[in-house]
Amino acid sequence: MMSFKDIITDDVHGVFMNPEEFSEMHTVNGIEMAVQIDSNEQIEREKRFNQHMDGIYLNQKLIYVAASDFGPLPKQGSILTLDKRTYRVADAVSEDGVYSITIEANRA
């Protein structure tokens, strides 16, 4: 009999990170993997963050990837490439086999 954690782990790839369901294939750090980009949360975060910025626009994205596809949780301040664009990791959280990673690119 499968435990609840086993079911969650199966759901990471079978449902949540399934390109035919919620995610799309992208290249992250040179590896093709299923990625979910949360643009609604991203827009709200940008509104809050940009209120404190003066003359600099911050391009921020919130992405979700399977921990098993990505590898170790990235450290805050480390560099991440998404589809050949370079970003800085602003925040990264591990949630039951899925990483929630906030990435940003500065634009003057």
Secondary structure, DSSP 8 states (H G I E B T S, - for coil): ---HHHHHHHHIIIIIT-TTTT-EEEEETTEEEEEEE-HHHHHHHHHHHHTT-SS-EEEEEEEEEEHHHH-S---TT-EEEETTEEEEEEEEEEETTEEEEEEEEEE-
